[in-house]
């Protein structure tokens, strides 16, 4: 857990000052599928932060001691029912020790940013200890100019990208100095649940769900009797939408990116956010539209440079289904798959094409197929879940996400956070690329399969050029930069 530092001498306030982030002990079906598949398909989400200095170790530890009091999820592990029956639940770890989750490391001499990215990728691919709360934090030293870096790794079953942003924005400090007046909730003695308890909860949950289905069926029947024509039209619209959503993209996978080796490689870059927003506006799109158009431009350039151009690639994006008032943390995402055009050389037209694709995807009544299929998947063995999910994601040459981040200055244990780079798992796709806004910078985290992109330096350069194409729509834009 990442946090601002705590003042040990401050008097504790009321116990209700804990954050509500990740407050439910229940996993939804989608989260359960990710947890069950962990043995076959790693599912971490990571935030890699560039700090202007290396915090003192004592102050850094105190920050995390405070964080796991503010966010009880930091002390909770996952408990499954006997023989894997029932959806897993979160339960407090009776043997929780902060030292098992927080570490510090020094990068190899002269390794710099490339060494940091290599270390981050290595940690990302290492499995979680399933008997402990599924998170790790590392403070790195050895970057040039006395800078430090912080890596937070969480299991995806705990939260999605927006949830990570919520967590960081609430736990980081707006200033360098310690805050003796901030909340200091005690670390309460808390209850636990056994595997048999998980099964008992599942029986009750299933009974409630059955009653809900009966009630819903009654309401549906009343609605059908009241307006049979309207009900039939609605069912037909949903069925047509479901067919469209489940139909694979027309674009076949690029032969250039067909390789899958399972070895993750990380890269990072900075995109000027105000310029990207202005470029998007000039084409009638959003920042997300311009971001995806930049990625597709980079993919086009990579294929051209490698001498094997293609017209389109299959790609996927998550779509948040969070609603106002939803609790913080957890996973509330749907997914959309479509063909991303590499034949469109005009960046303005490419932004407009992306805009239309996303609008169409958001308007689909059956967009939440993840939520539709997850309850059935969650009850399957992990290896079967991984095989089914891998069949869906392995055909994607690009998966991309845009996450709005916090604005304003943020600090960790007295160090200013200059950048926050996001990284997500690579579930069989060629590349998973995320942009998080951090103040006035778009921080891009790139996780790609080295067997798919056999010329990694060229790939990163082509992505930079793809963003430069889009930024050129706004004259005077700053250049995108790769972290090297």
C-alpha positions as CSV (number, residue, x, y, z in Angstrom):
1,X,0.0,0.0,0.0
2,X,1.3,3.4,-0.9
3,X,0.8,6.3,1.5
4,X,1.8,9.6,2.9
5,X,3.9,9.3,6.1
6,X,2.4,9.1,9.6
7,X,3.4,11.1,12.6
8,X,4.0,8.7,15.5
9,X,3.4,11.3,18.1
10,X,-0.1,12.3,16.8
11,X,-3.1,11.4,19.0
12,X,-5.4,8.9,17.3
13,X,-8.7,10.2,16.1
14,X,-12.0,8.4,15.9
15,X,-11.9,4.9,14.5
16,X,-14.3,5.7,11.7
17,X,-11.6,7.6,9.8
18,X,-10.7,4.5,7.8
19,X,-11.1,4.9,4.0
20,X,-14.0,3.0,2.5
21,X,-11.8,1.7,-0.4
22,X,-12.2,-2.0,-0.9
23,X,-14.5,-2.3,2.1
24,X,-16.5,-5.4,0.9
25,X,-15.4,-8.8,1.9
26,X,-17.1,-10.3,-1.1
27,X,-15.4,-10.9,-4.4
28,X,-17.6,-10.4,-7.5
29,X,-17.6,-13.2,-10.1
30,X,-15.1,-11.4,-12.4
31,X,-12.7,-10.9,-9.5
32,X,-13.0,-14.6,-8.5
33,X,-12.2,-15.7,-12.1
34,X,-9.0,-13.7,-12.0
35,X,-8.0,-15.0,-8.6
36,X,-8.7,-18.7,-9.6
37,X,-6.7,-18.3,-12.8
38,X,-3.6,-16.9,-11.0
39,X,-1.7,-20.1,-11.2
40,X,-1.9,-20.1,-15.0
41,X,-2.3,-16.5,-15.8
42,X,-0.7,-13.7,-13.7
43,X,-3.0,-10.8,-13.0
44,X,-1.1,-7.9,-11.3
45,X,-1.7,-4.2,-11.7
46,X,1.3,-2.0,-11.0
47,X,2.0,1.7,-10.4
48,X,5.7,2.7,-11.0
49,X,6.4,6.1,-9.5
50,X,9.4,8.3,-10.2
51,X,10.4,10.2,-7.1
52,X,12.6,13.3,-7.0
53,X,14.5,11.9,-4.1
54,X,14.8,8.7,-2.1
55,X,12.7,8.9,1.1
56,X,14.2,7.9,4.4
57,X,13.4,4.3,5.2
58,X,11.9,5.0,8.6
59,X,9.5,7.6,7.1
60,X,8.7,5.2,4.2
61,X,7.8,2.4,6.6
62,X,5.7,4.7,8.7
63,X,3.8,5.7,5.6
64,X,2.9,2.1,5.0
65,X,2.0,1.4,8.6
66,X,-0.5,4.2,8.3
67,X,-1.8,3.0,4.9
68,X,-2.7,-0.5,6.1
69,X,-4.7,1.1,9.0
70,X,-6.4,3.5,6.6
71,X,-7.2,0.7,4.1
72,X,-8.0,-2.5,5.9
73,X,-7.8,-4.4,2.5
74,X,-4.0,-4.1,2.9
75,X,-4.2,-6.7,5.8
76,X,-6.7,-9.0,4.1
77,X,-5.9,-12.3,2.3
78,X,-8.1,-14.4,0.0
79,X,-9.8,-17.4,1.5
80,X,-11.4,-20.1,-0.8
81,X,-14.0,-22.7,0.1
82,X,-13.3,-26.4,0.4
83,X,-12.2,-27.8,-3.0
84,X,-12.6,-24.4,-4.4
85,X,-16.3,-24.3,-3.9
86,X,-18.0,-20.9,-3.7
87,X,-16.6,-17.5,-4.6
88,X,-13.5,-16.5,-2.6
89,X,-13.8,-13.9,0.1
90,X,-11.5,-11.4,1.8
91,X,-10.4,-12.2,5.3
92,X,-7.9,-10.5,7.7
93,X,-4.6,-12.3,7.8
94,X,-4.0,-13.3,11.5
95,X,-0.2,-13.4,10.8
96,X,0.1,-10.1,8.9
97,X,3.5,-8.6,9.0
98,X,4.3,-5.4,7.0
99,X,7.9,-6.6,6.4
100,X,6.6,-9.4,4.2
101,X,5.1,-6.8,1.8
102,X,7.5,-3.8,1.8
103,X,11.1,-4.0,0.6
104,X,13.9,-1.8,-0.7
105,X,16.4,-2.5,-3.4
106,X,19.3,-0.8,-5.2
107,X,19.5,-1.0,-9.0
108,X,22.7,-2.2,-10.5
109,X,25.4,0.4,-10.9
110,X,24.8,2.5,-14.1
111,X,21.6,0.5,-14.9
112,X,19.4,3.6,-14.6
113,X,15.9,3.6,-16.0
114,X,16.3,0.4,-18.2
115,X,17.3,-1.6,-15.1
116,X,14.3,-0.2,-13.2
117,X,11.9,-1.3,-16.0
118,X,13.6,-4.8,-16.1
119,X,13.1,-5.1,-12.3
120,X,9.5,-4.0,-12.5
121,X,8.8,-6.6,-15.2
122,X,10.5,-9.3,-13.2
123,X,8.5,-8.5,-10.1
124,X,5.3,-8.3,-12.2
125,X,5.7,-11.8,-13.4
126,X,6.5,-13.3,-10.0
127,X,3.5,-15.0,-8.4
128,X,1.8,-13.8,-5.3
129,X,1.9,-15.8,-2.1
130,X,-1.7,-16.8,-2.0
131,X,-1.6,-17.3,1.8
132,X,-1.0,-13.5,2.4
133,X,-2.5,-10.2,1.3
134,X,-1.8,-10.0,-2.4
135,X,0.3,-6.8,-2.7
136,X,4.0,-5.8,-2.7
137,X,5.8,-2.5,-2.5
138,X,9.4,-1.8,-3.3
139,X,11.5,1.4,-2.9
140,X,14.3,1.5,-5.4
141,X,17.6,3.5,-5.1
142,X,20.3,4.0,-7.6
143,X,18.7,6.1,-10.3
144,X,20.7,9.1,-11.7
145,X,20.6,12.5,-9.8
146,X,19.7,10.9,-6.5
147,X,16.2,10.0,-7.7
148,X,14.2,7.1,-6.3
149,X,11.4,5.0,-7.6
150,X,8.4,3.3,-5.9
151,X,6.7,0.2,-7.3
152,X,3.3,-0.9,-6.0
153,X,2.0,-4.3,-7.1
154,X,-1.6,-5.4,-6.4
155,X,-3.6,-8.4,-7.6
156,X,-6.2,-7.4,-10.2
157,X,-8.9,-9.1,-8.1
158,X,-8.5,-6.3,-5.6
159,X,-9.1,-3.5,-8.1
160,X,-9.1,-2.2,-11.6
161,X,-7.2,0.8,-13.0
162,X,-9.7,3.4,-11.8
163,X,-9.6,1.8,-8.3
164,X,-5.8,2.1,-8.2
165,X,-6.2,5.8,-9.1
166,X,-8.7,6.3,-6.3
167,X,-6.4,4.6,-3.8
168,X,-3.3,6.6,-4.7
169,X,-5.2,9.9,-4.8
170,X,-6.5,9.3,-1.2
171,X,-3.2,8.0,0.3
172,X,-0.6,10.3,-1.2
173,X,0.1,13.6,0.5
174,X,-0.3,17.1,-1.2
175,X,2.9,18.3,0.6
176,X,6.4,17.1,1.6
177,X,6.1,17.9,5.3
178,X,4.6,15.4,7.8
179,X,1.0,16.0,8.7
180,X,0.4,15.4,12.5
181,X,-3.3,16.3,12.1
182,X,-4.2,13.6,9.6
183,X,-6.4,10.6,10.6
184,X,-4.9,7.9,12.7
185,X,-7.3,5.0,12.9
186,X,-6.2,2.2,15.2
187,X,-5.3,-1.2,13.8
188,X,-8.4,-3.0,15.1
189,X,-8.6,-6.6,16.1
190,X,-10.7,-8.1,13.2
191,X,-12.6,-11.2,12.4
192,X,-11.6,-13.9,10.0
193,X,-13.4,-16.5,7.9
194,X,-12.6,-20.2,7.4
195,X,-13.0,-22.2,4.1
196,X,-16.2,-23.7,5.5
197,X,-17.4,-20.1,6.3
198,X,-16.8,-19.2,2.7
199,X,-19.0,-22.1,1.6
200,X,-21.7,-21.1,4.1
201,X,-21.7,-17.5,2.8
202,X,-22.0,-18.9,-0.7
203,X,-25.1,-20.9,0.2
204,X,-26.8,-17.8,1.6
205,X,-25.7,-15.7,-1.3
206,X,-27.1,-18.2,-3.8
207,X,-30.4,-18.4,-1.9
208,X,-30.7,-14.6,-2.0
209,X,-29.8,-14.6,-5.7
210,X,-32.5,-17.3,-6.4
211,X,-35.1,-15.2,-4.5
212,X,-34.0,-12.2,-6.5
213,X,-34.3,-14.1,-9.8
214,X,-37.8,-15.2,-8.8
215,X,-38.7,-11.6,-7.9
216,X,-37.2,-10.4,-11.1
217,X,-38.9,-13.0,-13.1
218,X,-42.3,-11.9,-11.6
219,X,-41.6,-8.3,-12.4
220,X,-40.5,-9.3,-15.9
221,X,-43.6,-11.3,-16.4
222,X,-45.7,-8.4,-15.3
223,X,-43.9,-6.1,-17.6
224,X,-44.3,-8.5,-20.5
225,X,-48.0,-8.8,-19.9
226,X,-48.3,-5.1,-19.6
227,X,-46.4,-4.3,-22.8
228,X,-45.7,-7.6,-24.7
229,X,-44.7,-5.8,-27.9
230,X,-42.2,-3.5,-26.1
231,X,-40.8,-6.5,-24.1
232,X,-40.3,-8.4,-27.4
233,X,-38.6,-5.5,-29.0
234,X,-36.3,-5.0,-26.0
235,X,-35.3,-8.7,-26.0
236,X,-34.6,-8.6,-29.7
237,X,-32.4,-5.5,-29.3
238,X,-30.5,-7.1,-26.6
239,X,-30.1,-10.3,-28.6
240,X,-28.8,-8.4,-31.6
241,X,-26.4,-6.5,-29.4
242,X,-25.1,-9.6,-27.8
243,X,-24.4,-11.1,-31.2
244,X,-22.5,-8.0,-32.2
245,X,-20.5,-7.9,-28.9
246,X,-19.5,-11.6,-29.1
247,X,-18.6,-11.5,-32.8
248,X,-14.8,-11.4,-33.1
249,X,-13.2,-8.3,-34.9
250,X,-13.1,-8.7,-38.6
251,X,-9.3,-8.0,-38.6
252,X,-7.3,-11.2,-38.2
253,X,-4.2,-11.1,-36.1
254,X,-1.1,-9.6,-37.7
255,X,1.3,-12.3,-38.9
256,X,4.1,-10.0,-37.7
257,X,2.8,-10.1,-34.1
258,X,1.8,-13.8,-34.0
259,X,4.6,-14.9,-31.6
260,X,3.7,-15.4,-28.0
261,X,6.5,-16.2,-25.6
262,X,5.0,-15.2,-22.3
263,X,8.0,-13.0,-21.3
264,X,6.9,-9.5,-20.3
265,X,8.9,-6.4,-21.3
266,X,8.2,-2.9,-20.0
267,X,8.6,0.5,-21.6
268,X,7.4,3.9,-20.5
269,X,6.9,7.3,-22.2
270,X,5.6,10.8,-21.5
271,X,3.0,12.5,-23.7
272,X,2.2,16.3,-23.2
273,X,-1.3,16.1,-21.9
274,X,-2.5,19.7,-22.7
275,X,-1.2,19.3,-26.3
276,X,-2.8,15.9,-26.7
277,X,-6.1,17.3,-25.5
278,X,-5.9,20.2,-27.9
279,X,-5.1,17.8,-30.8
280,X,-8.0,15.7,-29.9
281,X,-10.3,18.7,-29.7
282,X,-9.2,19.9,-33.2
283,X,-10.5,16.6,-34.6
284,X,-13.7,16.5,-32.5
285,X,-12.5,13.7,-30.2
286,X,-11.5,13.1,-26.6
287,X,-8.1,12.6,-25.1
288,X,-8.8,8.9,-25.1
289,X,-9.6,9.0,-28.8
290,X,-6.4,10.8,-29.6
291,X,-4.4,8.4,-27.4
292,X,-5.7,5.3,-29.2
293,X,-5.2,7.0,-32.5
294,X,-1.6,7.6,-31.6
295,X,-1.1,3.9,-30.7
296,X,-2.6,2.8,-34.0
297,X,-0.3,5.2,-35.8
298,X,2.6,3.6,-34.0
299,X,1.5,0.1,-34.9
300,X,1.2,1.2,-38.6
301,X,4.7,2.6,-38.6
302,X,6.1,-0.5,-36.9
303,X,4.5,-2.8,-39.6
304,X,5.8,-0.5,-42.3
305,X,9.4,-0.4,-40.9
306,X,9.3,-4.2,-40.6
307,X,8.3,-4.6,-44.2
308,X,4.9,-6.2,-43.5
309,X,2.1,-3.6,-43.5
310,X,-1.5,-4.8,-42.6
311,X,-4.8,-2.9,-43.0
312,X,-6.0,-3.5,-39.4
313,X,-5.3,-5.3,-36.1
314,X,-7.7,-6.8,-33.6
315,X,-7.8,-4.7,-30.4
316,X,-9.7,-4.5,-27.1
317,X,-10.4,-1.7,-24.6
318,X,-12.0,-1.9,-21.2
319,X,-15.1,0.3,-20.6
320,X,-15.9,1.3,-17.0
321,X,-19.3,0.5,-15.8
322,X,-18.9,2.3,-12.5
323,X,-21.8,4.5,-11.5
324,X,-21.9,7.5,-9.1
325,X,-22.1,6.2,-5.6
326,X,-20.3,2.9,-6.3
327,X,-17.8,2.1,-3.5
328,X,-14.2,2.7,-4.3
329,X,-11.9,-0.1,-5.3
330,X,-13.0,-3.4,-6.8
331,X,-13.5,-4.1,-10.5
332,X,-16.3,-2.7,-12.5
333,X,-15.3,-3.0,-16.1
334,X,-16.7,-4.3,-19.4
335,X,-14.8,-4.9,-22.6
336,X,-15.1,-4.0,-26.2
337,X,-13.3,-5.6,-29.1
338,X,-13.0,-4.1,-32.6
339,X,-10.7,-3.8,-35.6
340,X,-8.2,-0.9,-35.3
341,X,-7.4,0.6,-38.7
342,X,-3.7,0.8,-39.7
343,X,-4.6,1.9,-43.2
344,X,-5.7,5.4,-42.1
345,X,-2.7,7.7,-42.4
346,X,-4.5,10.9,-41.6
347,X,-4.4,11.3,-37.8
348,X,-7.5,13.5,-37.8
349,X,-9.5,10.9,-39.6
350,X,-8.0,8.2,-37.3
351,X,-9.2,10.1,-34.2
352,X,-12.7,10.3,-35.7
353,X,-12.8,6.6,-36.5
354,X,-11.8,5.7,-33.0
355,X,-14.4,8.1,-31.6
356,X,-17.1,6.4,-33.6
357,X,-16.0,2.9,-32.6
358,X,-16.0,3.8,-28.9
359,X,-19.4,5.5,-29.1
360,X,-20.8,2.5,-30.8
361,X,-19.4,0.1,-28.2
362,X,-20.6,2.2,-25.2
363,X,-24.1,2.2,-26.7
364,X,-24.4,-1.6,-26.9
365,X,-27.1,-2.9,-24.4
366,X,-25.0,-6.1,-24.0
367,X,-21.7,-4.4,-23.5
368,X,-21.1,-6.1,-20.1
369,X,-20.5,-9.6,-21.4
370,X,-17.8,-10.0,-18.7
371,X,-20.5,-9.6,-16.1
372,X,-22.8,-12.0,-18.0
373,X,-20.3,-14.8,-18.3
374,X,-18.2,-14.3,-15.1
375,X,-20.7,-16.1,-12.7
376,X,-20.3,-19.3,-14.7
377,X,-16.6,-19.0,-15.3
378,X,-15.9,-18.3,-11.6
379,X,-17.0,-21.8,-10.6
380,X,-14.5,-23.5,-13.0
381,X,-11.0,-24.7,-12.2
382,X,-8.3,-22.0,-12.7
383,X,-6.6,-23.9,-15.6
384,X,-10.0,-24.0,-17.5
385,X,-10.6,-20.3,-16.8
386,X,-7.2,-19.4,-18.1
387,X,-7.7,-21.5,-21.3
388,X,-11.1,-19.9,-22.0
389,X,-9.9,-16.4,-21.2
390,X,-6.7,-16.9,-23.2
391,X,-8.7,-17.9,-26.2
392,X,-10.4,-14.5,-26.1
393,X,-7.4,-12.4,-25.4
394,X,-4.6,-14.2,-27.3
395,X,-6.1,-13.0,-30.6
396,X,-5.7,-9.3,-29.6
397,X,-2.7,-7.5,-31.0
398,X,-3.4,-4.5,-28.8
399,X,-5.2,-4.0,-25.5
400,X,-5.2,-0.4,-24.4
401,X,-6.6,1.6,-21.4
402,X,-7.0,5.3,-20.5
403,X,-7.2,6.2,-16.8
404,X,-7.8,9.7,-15.6
405,X,-5.4,10.4,-12.7
406,X,-5.0,13.0,-10.0
407,X,-4.1,16.6,-10.6
408,X,-1.8,18.6,-8.4
409,X,1.4,17.8,-6.6
410,X,1.6,14.5,-4.8
411,X,4.2,13.2,-2.3
412,X,5.3,9.9,-0.8
413,X,7.1,10.1,2.6
414,X,8.5,13.6,1.7
415,X,9.5,12.7,-1.9
416,X,7.7,14.5,-4.8
417,X,6.1,12.1,-7.3
418,X,7.2,13.3,-10.7
419,X,5.5,10.6,-12.7
420,X,3.2,7.6,-12.2
421,X,3.5,4.9,-14.9
422,X,0.8,2.1,-15.0
423,X,1.3,-1.5,-16.0
424,X,-1.3,-4.2,-16.4
425,X,-1.1,-7.9,-17.0
426,X,-0.5,-9.4,-20.5
427,X,-3.2,-12.1,-20.8
428,X,-1.9,-13.6,-24.0
429,X,-2.2,-10.4,-26.1
430,X,0.8,-8.9,-27.9
431,X,0.8,-5.6,-25.9
432,X,-1.1,-4.0,-23.0
433,X,-0.7,-0.2,-23.0
434,X,-2.1,2.2,-20.5
435,X,-2.1,6.0,-20.2
436,X,-2.6,7.6,-16.9
437,X,-2.9,11.4,-16.6
438,X,-0.6,12.8,-13.9
439,X,-0.9,16.5,-13.5
440,X,0.1,17.9,-17.0
441,X,1.6,14.7,-18.4
442,X,0.2,11.6,-19.9
443,X,2.2,8.7,-18.4
444,X,2.2,5.7,-20.7
445,X,3.1,2.2,-19.4
446,X,3.7,-0.4,-22.1
447,X,3.8,-4.1,-21.4
448,X,4.6,-6.2,-24.5
449,X,5.5,-9.7,-25.4
450,X,9.1,-9.9,-26.7
451,X,8.2,-12.8,-28.9
452,X,5.5,-10.6,-30.7
453,X,7.6,-7.5,-31.0
454,X,11.0,-8.8,-32.0
455,X,12.4,-5.3,-32.5
456,X,11.6,-3.6,-29.2
457,X,13.6,-0.4,-29.6
458,X,12.0,0.1,-33.0
459,X,8.5,-0.6,-31.5
460,X,9.0,2.1,-28.9
461,X,10.3,4.6,-31.5
462,X,7.3,3.9,-33.7
463,X,4.9,4.5,-30.8
464,X,6.6,7.9,-30.2
465,X,6.2,8.7,-33.9
466,X,2.5,7.7,-33.8
467,X,1.9,10.1,-30.9
468,X,3.9,12.8,-32.7
469,X,1.5,12.4,-35.7
470,X,-1.5,13.1,-33.5
471,X,0.2,16.0,-31.6
472,X,1.1,17.7,-34.9
473,X,-2.7,18.5,-35.2
474,X,-1.9,21.1,-32.6
475,X,0.9,23.3,-33.9
476,X,3.6,24.0,-31.3
477,X,3.0,20.8,-29.3
478,X,5.9,19.4,-27.2
479,X,7.5,16.1,-28.3
480,X,6.6,12.8,-26.6
481,X,9.5,11.2,-24.8
482,X,10.5,7.7,-24.0
483,X,12.0,6.9,-20.5
484,X,15.5,5.7,-21.2
